[in-house]
Structure formats: structure tokens, C-alpha cells
Amino acid sequence: MRNLRFNIFEDCGQPRESRILMFYSFDTDDQLPRSGILHYNLKEQRFLGPRHDAALTAAALDFLTRAGRIVQTAP
């Protein structure tokens, strides 16, 4: 993944206490653009929906932690 970027949808219509919706985009190693939306459930502390690449979700968790939106706990 190259040029990985995340943005949080602040006014997504979902209660901020329950879910974070975030947009991601990146270029593949073959320089193909990819983008999508991740749904993070705060109560369950996990991403909802289809399974995503482990590197993408790890980077997304790091982004949310650095942005102060979640506090990661040890398993």
C-alpha cells in the first residue's frame, strides 16, 4: 500500500458513541487506486462488515488511536 490516507466522517448520521465511519484510500504496488469505507464499532472494539486486509485495519487502528478517537487495549 502506498499513499495510504484516512479521513473520519464526522457527520455520518450515526451516534458518535457507537460507531466511527472512516474513508480510506491508497495505491497498490501496481499503482492501482483503491478506496472504501471502514465502520468501527466502539462498543465491540472491532471493524464491522466484510473482512479487510490485516495491514489496512492495523493502520486504521493506529490512525484512530493517534487521532484520540479510541484507546487500544492489550488483548
Secondary structure, DSSP 8 states (H G I E B T S, - for coil): -EEEEEEEETTSSS-TTTEEEEEEEEE-TT--EEEEEEEEETTTTEEESS---HHHHHHHHHHHHHTTS------
